Amino acid sequence: MSRKFSATKALIFFLTYLSFG
């Protein structure tokens, strides 16, 4: 579960990066 949460958090961070990029 913790691993899945980490992956989701990383995905959100990546999408945010693309938005600002």
GROMACS elastic network, one bead per residue, 0.5 to 0.9 nm:
[ bonds ]
;  ai    aj funct       b0    kb
    1     4     6  0.50932   500
    1     5     6  0.62234   500
    1     6     6  0.86237   500
    2     5     6  0.50869   500
    2     6     6  0.62117   500
    2     7     6  0.87185   500
    3     6     6  0.50953   500
    3     7     6  0.63379   500
    3     8     6  0.87341   500
    4     7     6  0.50887   500
    4     8     6  0.62210   500
    4     9     6  0.86049   500
    5     8     6  0.50720   500
    5     9     6  0.61151   500
    5    10     6  0.85708   500
    6     9     6  0.50919   500
    6    10     6  0.61602   500
    6    11     6  0.86186   500
    7    10     6  0.50634   500
    7    11     6  0.61832   500
    7    12     6  0.87250   500
    8    11     6  0.50251   500
    8    12     6  0.62607   500
    8    13     6  0.85932   500
    9    12     6  0.51827   500
    9    13     6  0.61844   500
    9    14     6  0.86132   500
   10    13     6  0.50490   500
   10    14     6  0.61389   500
   10    15     6  0.87057   500
   11    14     6  0.50211   500
   11    15     6  0.62430   500
   11    16     6  0.86166   500
   12    15     6  0.51294   500
   12    16     6  0.61806   500
   12    17     6  0.85642   500
   13    16     6  0.50954   500
   13    17     6  0.61587   500
   13    18     6  0.87519   500
   14    18     6  0.63341   500
   14    19     6  0.87244   500
   15    18     6  0.51096   500
   15    19     6  0.63109   500
   15    20     6  0.88626   500
   16    19     6  0.50140   500
   16    20     6  0.64104   500
   16    21     6  0.84282   500
   17    20     6  0.53009   500
   17    21     6  0.58397   500
